[in-house]
């Protein structure tokens, strides 16, 4: 198996849907760990603000 790498993902979440999105991300990590493509390193969602 190759050495693990850190990956970043960028999501655009609709206004008012951030709590629902974070819940989805929290469920997604364990699934990826169980299937193999993710390590035990915890994910770190870091919200940002986009100014338009």
TAGIMO-V453272 format. One record per helix or strand of 2 or more residues. SS is the DSSP state (H for helix, E for strand). FROM is the first residue (numbers start at 1). LEN is the number of residues. If there is no record, write none. Layout:
# TAGIMO-V453272
SS|FROM|LEN / SS|FROM|LEN
This chain:
# TAGIMO-V453272
H|18|18
